[in-house]
Every structure is written in structure tokens, then in C-alpha cells.
């Protein structure tokens, strides 16, 4: 009999090892930190064994003088070098089309595993191949379902997803998580290119959507579209729960835009799947420490930083021991781990503060590090704005200058005073002069590509290339 994808997914065993729903809460209220560490080490050793079988890791580690017997437990983790997307793309360039960072070719033809191929969105450059085996693919789905259930997803919910499909992983990931590990009804609408914004609002109304999941920029945009259509969120579309990556954006404005929906954050990347999620206590994002080891490292030296320090998230995934292990992957995503270990939910898991921005999407102005996403968080809290913006960087003479284009609802005569007030606010909050240009609602859409992209463009770098 032909073996299929489903034959390679021991879902009952997975749920015992990585519980979801009420079983998750009871497990991690009772599990000691020592017991958790033992489970982590057992899984880490399996991942390391697989890593040594893969050319990419052998090359990376051997170049640093690391030998197989040197790494015996997570206590030795920092002896391993980090790697990042550029290293993966160099592997693809040298060994097209899929690189040599995976273990597909290590199995004989008759035992070749089923492989799921997706790519990243290409937000930071050329899209990266993403490769999943059946078990690790479903593990990522299971862990996302764990988050949605922790946040209050119910069997009778209708989930409207605006994550994109096609080659990108996002929409497929959400669809599989909801369908395979919950009993909610999913409406996989996708981006504004896949399903027009006005149609999305009609679908939410007609199907009775109660949960909205996706990137928050487009979630906010859909609320504006609904009101333009005369459809009132909270009355005609009763969304009670919004789950997505909120970064430093003001939650209240999005919650209010959708009639008082409760908002939840979570963090993950395409390579690893979800790593942490906010619970009903809204006290940070609980790290799925049974499945991931999250470090915070210095963006420049890559040295591990203590809890409470902001730096790059460096990820080691403890269940990816089949096709593509992730061992000390430097995401270049900024965050911090909360030093407070007292969980309001009684869970013996560390918490992180969510996504702060990208260290490789930073602009240095007069010695100050400026992150577009942080500027957005400041401006989106102002009542006159639509929440849409884009940052533009130019070389003026011998120095770099940044201008933020901000969509506002204010009338033309009022804008001069507003622009000056916004400039002063940014100077006070950020510590450097940033120009502000106020524009009409909707006028940044062609630059941010908010209708087309899962993650809108927030930085236009027009400086001459060196």
C-alpha cells in the first residue's frame, strides 16, 4: 500500500507530547522547570543528531571548530555559531534550486519523505525556500492551534483569515492549523488581491465572522472599508477576537475600530512556525518552551543577552529533526524576554514582549537608531491619522534624512499645525529630527502595497547604493 503524508503524522502522540487546550494549561501549571529542561535536552539531542547529517550545518559548525562530541546539551548551545537568512540564500545560490540546508537527499529514493514546499514573502529580499516534512508541518499547525485556543477560540467561532496564499506560507499555515486542530469554521479570504476588500467585508457579514486573524495593518484597513460601505463593525460584523502580530502598534485603536474586539498578539516566523503567544492575561507572549529555545542576542556581536535586554531573537526549534532543522537561527527580529517569571495564569513558561521591529530595517540618524515600525506605533495612536504611513530616507548633502508620510483625516487648513506637532512629538519620543508630510487618506497605498502584500512596505530607502 502506498504511504501518504498522513501516514507520517502521529497526531495522537504529538498531542500527548505537546498538549493544546485545557491539557496545555494543566501540563504547564504542574511541570517544573527541571522537568521542562530534561524534555528540552532530549529533543535538542535529536535535533543535533539530524543537524550533523546535513551539509549546511556540518560546514557552518566545522568552520568554527565544533565537532560532534562538543555539544552535549543546551548548556553548550552558545558554542554553536548563529546563522541567518543570508546564509540560507547563499546555500541556495551554491546548490540550486533548494540549497543544501535540508536533509531531503540523505534518504534513499524508496524512503524519500513527502516534502511541503513554500517560500517566504520576500519582504527583506528574494523569497527563501521553506521545506517541511509531514510531522514538523503538523507540529507547527498544532502549536498555532494551541495559541488560538489559549486566546479563547471556540468550537462555534467563524474565523476570517486575511493571511495570503500562493507560494507564501501564511494562509496555508493558518488554514491547516484551524482545520486540523480546532473545530471552528474557517473563511480563508486571503489578501486584498485574492479577495477584494469590499468582498471580504461582505463575507464577514454574511458568514457571521466572530474571529479575525491576520496582519494588523490590513485588519485596520478592512474596518475603514466596512464603514465606507455603511457596514458597522460591532453591529453588522460582530468580531469578538482579533489575533495577529501587533508589534508596537496601539491596540486600542484596532479594538475600537472593530467594535471593542479583544486583541491578542503572537510571534513566529516561517522557518519555525509560532514560537510564543499572548494569553487572556495579556501579560506578554508565553514562549512555547517545550518546542523552542528562544535566546536574545546582541545584533552586532551575537552574544547572548540577559532577560530584559532588547536584541535579536535567536531560535532553536526542538521538534524539527526531519528535513530542515533550525539551530540558532538569527531572525533579526527585535524583542526581549521578560525577567518576571510570575505568570498570572500560573504557567511555568517564560514570556517575551512581542515583535519590536527588525534590526536590519533600522536607519541610523545622527547616531540614533530609528525603526519605522516604532514610528508607526507613535503615529497610529493619534486620532487624526488613518493609521497608514510610510517612511522615506534620502541622502541630503553629507547626511541622511527621514520623512514620514502620514495619512490624516484632517482638513487642509489644519494640516500645517498638525505636521509641526507631529514633528515635535517624534523629536521628543525618538530623540532626532524627522520630517513629517501629511497626505490624504489612501494616498500611501500604492507605496505600502497594503492591498497586495501580507506585510506592507514601511520603508523606502532612496539613498545612493554604495
N, C-alpha and C positions, 0 to 999 in steps of 0.2 A: 504493500500500500504506500502511495506517495505521501511523504511527510510534508506538512504545511506549516505556515507561520504559527498557527495556533498550537501545533504540537510542541513548539519550543517555548510556550508561555505557561509556566507552572503557577497559575494565578492564585490558587489557594495557598501554596507555600509562600508566595510573595506577600499575601495579605497577613499571614502569620508572622513573617519576619518584619514587615513594615506596615503596621496596622493603620486603619483610617477610621474616621467617625468616632463613636464613643470608645472603641477599643484603643484608639490612639491616645485619648485623654487618660484613660486608666493606666495604660502602659507607662507613659512618661510622667505620671504623678508618682508612680511606685518605683521606677527604675532608678538606681543610684548612679552617680557619676562614674564610679568604678566599673559597674556593670556595663554602662554605655561604652566606656573606654575599651573594655575587653571585646565587645562586639565590633567596635570600630577597627581595632587592631586585626581581628580575624578577617574582616572584609578587606582591609588595606593590604594584608599579605597576599590575598588572592589577586588583587589588582596589580600589585608589584610583579608577581609571577608573570602575569599577562604582559605587563609593560616590557619586561626583558625579552619577550618573544618578538617585539615589534621593532623594525629597523630604526624608525624615527627616535624612539626612546633610547635604544642602545647607542646611537650616535650622540644624542644630547647628553646622556649621562656619562658615557665614556670620555667625552671631551673634557669633562670636569674631574676625571679621575675616579669616578664612582664605579665600584664593582658590585656584582650581585649580592655578596655577603655583607655589604656595608649597611644596608637598610633593613633593619630587623623589625622595626615597629614605628609607630607615628612619632616617637621620640626622636627618630632620625630624619624626619621629613624635611627639615630645613637644610639637610646636607645635599638635597637634590636641587638642581637649578630650576628656575621657573621657565616657562615658555609662553608665547602669546600668538595672536592670530598671524602676525608676520612670519613666524616660524612655520606655521601650518601652510601658509601660502607659498613659502619657499619650497616646502616638501612637494606641493602640487606642481610647482614650476619644474622641479627637477625630475619628478616621476608622474607625468600627466597620465590620465586626467584626474586621478583621485589621490595622488600622493602616496607616501609610504608611512603615514601616521596611524594606520589601521592594521588589523590582522586578517583581512579578508583572504589574502593569498597564502596564509600559513596553514590553511586546512586543505586536505586532499579534495579533488573535484567532487567525489561522491559525498563528502561531508561538508561541502561549502554551505555556509549559513545563508538564510534569507537575509537580504540587506535592504533596509529602508534608506533611500537617498533623498535628502532635501538640501537646501542651501540656506545660508544666512541672507539677510535682506540686502546686504551691500551698503549699509548706511555709512560705514567707515572705509569703503573701498570695494574692490572686486569681491563678489559673493564667494563665500567659503563652502566647500562641500561638507555636508553633515551626514554621517553614516551611523545607523543604528541596527543592532540585532533585535530580534523579536522580544527577548526578555528585557533588555535595557530600555527599549522603546516603551514597553508597557510599564516598566518601573517609573519612568518619567510621568506617564499618564496617571498612574496610581498616586504619585506624590502631589500632583496638581489637584486631583480629586480630594486628597487629604486637606489641602488648603481651602478649597471651596466649601467642604463640609464643616471645617472648623469655623469658617466665616458665616455659617448659617444656611447653606444651600439645603433646600427641602425637596422631597420627592415630587411635590406638586408644582415646583417652580418651572417657569418658562425662561430659558437662558438665551438672550440675544447676544451673539458674538460678532464683534466687528474686527477680529483678527483676520489678516489676509491669508489667502490660499496660494495656489500656484506652486512655485519652487520653494518659497519661504516656508519655514516650519510652523509658524504661529497658529494659523487657523486649523491646520490638521491636528496639531497638538491639543488644542482646546476641544476640538470635536471628539477626538479619541478619549480624552480624559472624562468628559461628561457622559459620553455614551457607554464606555466600558466599565466605569466605576461609580456611577451615580444613577439615579432613576429619574432625573429631571429631563424635561423636553428641551432639545437644543434647536435654535434657529441660527444656522451658520451663514449669516448675511455677508460677512467679509468686509472689505474696504469699500469706499465710495465708488471705486472703479468697478468692482464686482456687482455691487447693488447700489444704485443711486441713493443719495442721502434721503431724498423725499420718500422713495420707496421703502427705505429702512424704517423711517418713522411710521409709515402706514403698516408695515409688518409688525412693528412693536404694538401698535394699537390693536390691530386685527387679531393677532395671536395671543394678546394679553401678556406681554413680556413683564416679568417681575424682577429679573436679574439682568444686568448689563455688564459685559466683560469686554475689555479691550484697552487700547492706549487712550489715556485720558484726554489728549488733545482733540481727538475725533469724537469722544464722548461728549465733550463740551460743545463742539460744533453741532452735533446732532440735536442738542437741546435748543440751540438757536434756530436750526432749521424747523424743528417742530413748532416753535412759537410763530415763525413766519407763516406756517401753514394753518395757523389757528388751532393747532393741537396742543393742549396744555399739559405738560408733564406734572404728574401728581393727581391729575383729574382724568385725562383721557388716556394717558400711559402711566401706569402705576408701578414704577420701578422702586423696589424696596431695598435693593442691594446692588452696589457697583464694586467690581473687583478689577484692579489693574495696577500698573506701576505708576505711583503718584509722584515719585521723586520729591522735589521740594515745592511742588505746586500747592496752593492753598486749597484744602479740601472743601471748606465751607461753600465756596462759590459753585463747585460742581454739584455738591449735595443739594444746594438750594435750586440750582438750575433744573434738577430732576425731582423737584417737589419734596425734598427732605430725605432722599435715599441715604442709607448708611453706606459709607465708603470704606474699602479695605485695600491695603497695599500687599504686594508680594514681589519677590525678587527671583529672577532666574535668567539664564542665558541659553541660547540654542544648543550649545555643546553639552551642557549639563542638565538641562531642564530646571525646574523650580528648585531653589535652594532654601528659601525662607518665606514665611507668610505671616501676616498680621492676624491676630485672633480677635474675639469680641471684646477683649480688654483694651485694645488699641494702645498697647504698651510696647511697641516695637514689633519687628518681624521675628518670629521664632525660627531658628535655624534648624533644618531637618538634619540633626547631627548624627542620626543613625545612617544617613545616606550620603552626607557630605562633611568634609572638613573644610571650614572656611577660615582663612587667615587674612589679616590686613597687613599689607606690606608697603614699604616706602616706594612711591612711584619712580624714584630715581635709583636708589641703591638696591631695592628689592629685599631689604632686610625686614624681618617680621617686626610689627609694631604692637605695643601693648593695647589692651582693651581701652576704649575711649578715644583712641587716636584715629584721625581720618587718613585713609590711604586706599590703595588699590585692593580690591577683592581678589584673592588668590584661591583657586578652587581645586580640591581633590575629591573626586566622586567615588564613593565606596562600593557602588554596585556595577560599575561599568568595567566588567572583566571579560567581555566577549570580543567586540570588534574594535571600538575606539575608546581606550581608557583615557581619562582626564586626570593627570597627576601634576599638581602645582601649575595650573593654568592661570596666568596673569590676565585677568579680564580687562584691565584698565578702567573698570568701573569703580568709582569712589564711594566709600561708605565707612562706617565704624561699627564696632561691636560694643554694646552697652556693658559697662563694668558692673552694673547692678544685676546680681543673679537671682533676686527675689521676684519670682513670677506671680502676677496677680491671679493667674489660672492654676498655680501650683505645679506647673510643668518644669521639669529639671532639664531645661534646654536653654542655651544662650540665645540672646536676641541681638539683632542688628538693626540699624537705623534706617534701612532702605537705601535706595539709589540716590546719590548726591550729584551725579554728573560723570563725565569721562575725563580722566587725566590727560588723554591725548586729544581732547577737544577744548583745550584751555588756551586762552590768549593772555600773554603777559603784557600788561600796560604799565609802564613806569615802575616796574618791579612788583606789581600786584597781579596775582593770578585771578583771571576773570573767567567764569564759566557761564556760557549762555543760559543753561538751564536754571542757574541760580538767579540770573537777572529776570528770567521769566517768572520765577516764583514771587519776586518782589512786585513786578508789574501786574501780574494776574490778580493780585489781591485788591487792586484799585478799582473802584466802582465804575469809572468812566470807560474802562477798557473792555474789549470783547474777549480778552484772554489770548488773542493771537498776536505774535510778534516774530521778528527775525533780526538777528544781529549781523552787521556788516563790518568787516575790518578792511581798512585801506592803509597804504603807506603814504604818509603825508610828510614830505621832506625827509628828515632822518628818523622819524619815529612813527609808530603805529597808532592809529586812531580807530575807535569803535563807535558806530552809530547803531542805535536800536530803533527799528521801525515798529511802532506800536499802533495797533488798530484801536480807535476810540469812537465812542458814540456821541461825543460832544460836538456841538455846532462849531462851525469855522471860527466865529469871532472869539470863542472861549479857548481856542487851542494854544494861542501864544503863551498865555499864563500857565496852562497845564504843562506844556513842554518844559518850561522853566522849572516848574515844581517837580516834575519827574526827574530832570537832570540833577536837581539838588538832592532829591531822595536817593538816587543811585550813587551820587558822590558821597553822601553820608553813610550809606549802607556798605558800599564796596570799597571806598577809600581812594577812588581815582575818578577823573572827569570822563564821562561817557556822554556822547551826544544823543539826543532823542529827536526823532522825527515822527510826528503824529499823522496817521493816514486813515483813510476811510475803511469802514468795516468790509471785509472780504478782499481788500486790495493786496494782502500779503499771500493769498492762497496760491498764486502762480509761482511764488518763490519757495514757500514751505512745502508745496505739493501735498497739502493736507488731505485732499480728496483721493490721492493716488497712493500715498505711502503709509505704511503702518506707523513709522516714526517720522514725523515731519522734519524737514531741514530747519535748523535753528541758527546756523552759522554760514554766512557767505564770506569766504576769505579771498579778497581781491588783491592781496599783496603779491608783488612780483615773486615768481618762483626763483629760489636760489640755485 
